């Protein structure tokens, strides 16, 4: 589907990543198209799964979620069904907001968000470290966010 996108589609994708609350009227003005064809283009992008969903960007600190960390997880692959069992167990831990299968020194990278260090310590020692499929954990504590963008690095204005 990517090869069928024109400059207008790409601009819509870029603008909606920057602000998904933009009205169809404002979007149509920004792309120089009337509202009806703008809405039709957005619906086509949604139905083709280029636009998957819309979300509110929430300030974690304002909610009292002050600790963000990343945990490298190495599995004990000698355990039966290690992968499936590990994934099943972490799905129910709400503080794990993202999980990636990675290459390198570990098997998974977890993004964890907690209210404070004691709650992170509790999560680490009473939930993660007791998962029998876990062989090793390594915490990388986030001190500050330098850059975070939701706009994917794509050529939105092709020449």
N, C-alpha and C positions, 0 to 999 in steps of 0.2 A: 504493500500500500504506500510505502514511503515515496516511491518514484512517481506516484500519481498526485502528490501534494504540490499545489502551486504556491506562489508568494503569499497570496491571501490566506490560504490554509495555515501556512507557517506563521504568519503574523498573528492569526487567531490563537494558535497554540502558545506562542510566546506570551501574548497578553493575558491569556487565561492562567498560565503558570505564575505570572506576576501577581495577578489578583483575580481569583475565581469568583469574586462577588460583583465583578463589573456587570452592569446591566447590558442587555442585548442592544439597547439603544446606544449606549456609550461605546460598546464594542463596534457597532456598525459605523459610528462616526470615526473611530480611530483607524478603521480599515478602509474607509471611503466606499462603503457599500450600504444599501438600504437594509432596514431591519429584517425583513422576511428572508432574503437570501443569506443574510448573516446567520440567522437562526437555523436555516436549512444546512448550512455548512457545519455549524457546531454539532447538530444532530448526526450528520454523517461521520464526523470525527469520533463522536461517542459510539455510534453503532459499529464502527470499524475497530473499536478498542484502542484507538490512538489516545483518546481521552478516556481514562478508566473511571475516574470519580472526582469529586470535589470535596475539599476538607477545610475545616477551620484551623488556622495556625494558632496554637494556644501557647501562652507564655508559661512555661513550666515553673519558673521562679515565683510568679504571681500565685500559683497554686500551692506553693510551699515545697515544690520538688526541686531541691537545691543541689543534689548530687547526681552527676552523670558520669558513668564509667563505661569502659569497654573491657570485656573479659575474653581472653584467649582460652579456648577449651580444647584439650587433647583427649580423645576418647580411648578407652581400653578396648581395642578392636578384638581382643581375644574373647570378650563376652558375647554370648549369643544375641543377635539382633541389636547390637550396640547402637547403631545409627537410629533405627526406628524407635527403640526404647527411650533414647536420649531426647529425641525430638518430641515424642509424646509427653515426656515429663516436663519439658520446659514450656510447652504450649500453655500450661495453666499457671505460669508464673507471670503475673501482670507487669511486674517491674522490668521484665525483659521485653523491650519494645521492638527490637530488631534482632535477627539472627541470620548470619551468613555462613555458608560453607566456604572455606578459604583454602589456599595452598600455603605452604611454608612451614613455620614452626608449630602450627596448631591446625586443628580441623575445623573449628568454628570461631566466629567472632560474634559476641553478644553485645548489644547496646543495652545498658541498664540505667533506669532512672528511678531515684529514690528521694525521700524527703531529707534524709540526713545520713551521716556516717554510721550511727548505730543501726539504722534500718538496713543500710547496705551490708554491714557486718553480719547482721542476722540473716539476710538473704544468702550471703556467701557461705557462712558456716552451717546454717541449718537447712538450707534448701539445695544450693548448687553442689557443695562438696559432699553431700550425702548421696548424690545420684551415683549408683554403683558403676555406671558406664563411664563416668568421668575419671580419667587417669591423672590429669593435671589442669590446674587453673592458674592463669596469670592476669592480674588486674592492671589496667592502664587507666589511671584516674584523670578525668578531664578537669583542667583548671579554669579554662575560659574558652569561649567559642570565638574564633577569629573570623571564620567565614562559614556561612550556610546559605545555600541558594536552592530553590526548588526549580529553577529554570535549567533544563537540561542543556548540555553544551552541543547545540546543533546549529547549523548554518541557517538562521531564520531569514536572512536577507540575501539570498543567492544573487550573484551578479549576472 
